[in-house]
Amino acid sequence: MSKIIFRSNKFLLSSVIFILLFASPLAQSASSGIGDDADDGCLCHGSKSQSTTVVIEGLPQQWAANQSYDMAITINSTIEKSQDSDARLGGFRLIINDGIVVFEENNYSQIIDDGYTHTAQGNEYRQWNFTWTAPTSNDTVVTFVAHGNAVNSDQQTTGDAWNYVSYSVAGEGFTGVIKEPPNYSNEIDNGEIALLIFSVITLVGLFYYSTK
């Protein structure tokens, strides 16, 4: 009987440790900025939802070489903004494959893993203004991808919602065919499925070894 109890406790302890290890990355918010872990979406908290939309304002239909354009990342969401001072309201991850980006407020943005993201101070907004200067040659296509998360400031991993937007914009001298901009919907779904399969296999393995 004591051997069975020991095995049961061993399995329970293993399961708890695994769940804590597995859940901890998902439970961490990114109030101080997001790296390339978020290139496929704001996976740190919340879920992809049509209740939140992301817009890159100021994009030209075509861009001229060395021309500067005033733009903004704007998050629109049904998630209400907290009225508390210094509340966390939103975050972003911006990836542009060419040109120069300068944000209006240096304290609100930063570069992490070759992409632009909010800082802890920039986490208090849902709009971030920046200037994009086009490349020196106008015969290429530039891809703009922005992930945005609307946050409800309750310090929990639930109740937030993110979405993304992507554009491919050609220079005035480009003569080829513009490819479709990145679509992250399928990648996110497949990732969630793979994560679930991995979890099931790991738990089965823990159960098997704990009862041997």
C-alpha positions as CSV (number, residue, x, y, z in Angstrom):
1,M,0.0,0.0,0.0
2,S,2.8,2.4,0.9
3,K,4.5,1.7,-2.4
4,I,1.3,2.6,-4.3
5,I,0.9,5.8,-2.3
6,F,4.5,6.7,-3.0
7,R,4.0,6.2,-6.7
8,S,0.8,8.2,-6.8
9,N,2.5,11.1,-4.9
10,K,5.5,10.8,-7.3
11,F,3.2,11.1,-10.3
12,L,1.2,14.0,-8.7
13,L,4.4,15.8,-7.9
14,S,5.8,15.3,-11.4
15,S,2.5,16.5,-13.0
16,V,2.5,19.6,-10.8
17,I,6.1,20.5,-11.7
18,F,5.4,19.9,-15.4
19,I,2.3,22.1,-15.3
20,L,4.1,24.9,-13.6
21,L,7.0,24.7,-16.0
22,F,4.7,24.5,-19.0
23,A,2.3,27.3,-17.8
24,S,4.9,29.8,-16.6
25,P,5.9,31.2,-20.1
26,L,2.3,31.6,-21.1
27,A,1.5,33.4,-17.8
28,Q,4.1,36.0,-18.2
29,S,3.0,39.3,-19.7
30,A,5.5,41.5,-21.6
31,S,4.9,44.9,-20.1
32,S,8.6,45.8,-20.8
33,G,8.6,44.7,-24.5
34,I,8.3,41.7,-26.8
35,G,11.1,39.9,-28.6
36,D,11.0,37.5,-31.6
37,D,8.9,35.1,-29.5
38,A,6.0,37.3,-30.6
39,D,6.8,37.3,-34.3
40,D,3.9,34.9,-34.7
41,G,1.6,36.8,-32.3
42,C,1.2,38.1,-28.8
43,L,1.4,34.7,-27.2
44,C,2.4,35.9,-23.8
45,H,-1.2,36.6,-22.7
46,G,-4.6,36.9,-24.2
47,S,-5.9,35.3,-27.4
48,K,-6.2,36.3,-31.0
49,S,-9.6,37.8,-31.4
50,Q,-11.6,39.9,-33.8
51,S,-12.6,42.1,-30.9
52,T,-9.3,43.8,-31.4
53,T,-8.0,45.3,-34.6
54,V,-4.6,46.7,-35.5
55,V,-4.0,49.4,-38.0
56,I,-0.8,50.9,-39.4
57,E,-1.9,54.4,-40.3
58,G,-0.1,56.6,-42.9
59,L,1.1,53.8,-45.3
60,P,1.4,55.0,-48.9
61,Q,0.1,53.1,-51.8
62,Q,3.6,53.3,-53.3
63,W,6.7,54.8,-51.7
64,A,9.4,57.0,-53.0
65,A,13.1,56.4,-52.3
66,N,14.5,58.2,-49.3
67,Q,11.0,59.7,-48.6
68,S,9.9,59.9,-45.0
69,Y,6.3,59.0,-44.0
70,D,4.5,59.8,-40.7
71,M,2.8,56.6,-39.5
72,A,1.1,55.2,-36.4
73,I,0.3,51.8,-34.9
74,T,-3.2,52.0,-33.5
75,I,-5.1,49.3,-31.5
76,N,-8.9,49.4,-31.5
77,S,-10.6,47.0,-29.2
78,T,-13.9,46.4,-27.3
79,I,-11.7,45.8,-24.2
80,E,-12.2,48.8,-22.0
81,K,-9.3,51.0,-21.0
82,S,-8.5,51.1,-17.3
83,Q,-8.9,54.5,-15.7
84,D,-6.2,53.8,-13.2
85,S,-3.1,55.9,-13.5
86,D,-0.1,54.1,-15.0
87,A,-2.4,51.2,-16.1
88,R,-1.2,48.8,-18.8
89,L,-3.4,49.3,-21.8
90,G,-1.7,47.7,-24.8
91,G,1.5,46.5,-26.5
92,F,2.9,46.0,-29.9
93,R,5.5,44.2,-32.0
94,L,6.4,45.9,-35.3
95,I,8.5,44.2,-38.0
96,I,9.6,46.1,-41.2
97,N,12.1,44.5,-43.5
98,D,13.6,47.6,-44.9
99,G,13.9,51.4,-44.3
100,I,14.6,53.4,-41.1
101,V,12.1,53.7,-38.3
102,V,12.1,56.5,-35.7
103,F,9.4,56.6,-33.0
104,E,8.1,60.0,-31.9
105,E,8.6,59.1,-28.2
106,N,11.9,57.4,-27.5
107,N,10.7,56.3,-24.1
108,Y,7.8,54.4,-25.4
109,S,9.6,52.1,-27.9
110,Q,12.7,50.0,-28.2
111,I,14.4,47.5,-30.5
112,I,14.4,43.8,-29.5
113,D,15.5,41.0,-31.8
114,D,15.4,43.1,-35.0
115,G,11.9,44.3,-34.3
116,Y,10.3,47.3,-32.6
117,T,8.2,47.0,-29.4
118,H,6.9,49.0,-26.5
119,T,8.7,49.8,-23.3
120,A,7.1,49.6,-19.8
121,Q,6.2,53.2,-20.2
122,G,4.9,52.7,-23.7
123,N,2.7,49.9,-22.4
124,E,0.3,52.6,-21.1
125,Y,-1.0,53.4,-24.6
126,R,-2.8,51.9,-27.6
127,Q,-1.3,54.2,-30.2
128,W,2.4,54.8,-31.0
129,N,3.6,57.3,-33.6
130,F,6.7,56.9,-35.8
131,T,8.4,58.0,-38.9
132,W,9.4,55.5,-41.6
133,T,12.1,56.6,-44.1
134,A,12.0,54.5,-47.3
135,P,15.1,52.7,-48.7
136,T,17.4,54.4,-51.1
137,S,16.3,52.2,-54.0
138,N,12.6,52.3,-55.0
139,D,12.5,49.0,-57.0
140,T,11.7,46.7,-54.0
141,V,8.7,45.7,-51.9
142,V,8.7,46.4,-48.1
143,T,6.7,44.3,-45.7
144,F,5.0,45.8,-42.7
145,V,3.8,43.5,-39.9
146,A,2.3,44.8,-36.6
147,H,1.0,42.7,-33.8
148,G,-1.0,44.5,-31.1
149,N,-2.5,43.5,-27.8
150,A,-5.3,45.3,-26.0
151,V,-4.9,44.8,-22.2
152,N,-7.5,45.1,-19.4
153,S,-5.0,45.8,-16.6
154,D,-6.3,43.2,-14.3
155,Q,-2.8,41.5,-13.9
156,Q,-4.2,38.3,-15.3
157,T,-3.3,36.3,-18.4
158,T,-7.0,36.2,-19.5
159,G,-9.3,38.9,-20.7
160,D,-6.8,40.5,-23.1
161,A,-7.0,40.1,-26.9
162,W,-4.5,40.6,-29.7
163,N,-4.6,40.7,-33.4
164,Y,-2.2,41.6,-36.2
165,V,-2.1,43.4,-39.6
166,S,0.4,42.9,-42.5
167,Y,1.0,44.9,-45.7
168,S,3.3,44.6,-48.7
169,V,4.0,48.0,-50.2
170,A,6.0,48.5,-53.4
171,G,8.4,51.3,-54.3
172,E,7.6,53.5,-57.3
173,G,10.2,51.7,-59.5
174,F,9.0,48.1,-58.7
175,T,7.8,46.2,-61.8
176,G,7.3,42.7,-60.5
177,V,4.4,40.9,-58.8
178,I,3.7,41.8,-55.2
179,K,3.4,38.7,-53.0
180,E,0.7,38.4,-50.4
181,P,1.8,39.7,-47.0
182,P,2.4,37.2,-44.2
183,N,-0.7,35.5,-42.7
184,Y,-0.2,34.3,-39.2
185,S,-3.6,32.7,-38.6
186,N,-2.7,29.2,-39.6
187,E,0.7,29.3,-37.9
188,I,-0.9,30.2,-34.6
189,D,-3.5,27.4,-34.8
190,N,-0.9,24.8,-35.8
191,G,1.3,25.9,-33.0
192,E,-1.5,25.5,-30.4
193,I,-2.2,22.0,-31.8
194,A,1.5,21.0,-31.6
195,L,1.7,22.3,-28.0
196,L,-1.4,20.3,-27.0
197,I,0.0,17.1,-28.5
198,F,3.3,17.7,-26.8
199,S,1.5,18.2,-23.5
200,V,-0.4,15.0,-23.8
201,I,2.6,12.9,-24.8
202,T,4.6,14.3,-21.9
203,L,1.9,13.6,-19.3
204,V,1.5,10.0,-20.6
205,G,5.2,9.6,-20.3
206,L,5.2,10.9,-16.8
207,F,2.4,8.6,-15.8
208,Y,4.2,5.6,-17.4
209,Y,7.5,6.2,-15.6
210,S,5.9,7.1,-12.3
211,T,4.0,3.8,-12.1
212,K,6.9,1.5,-13.1
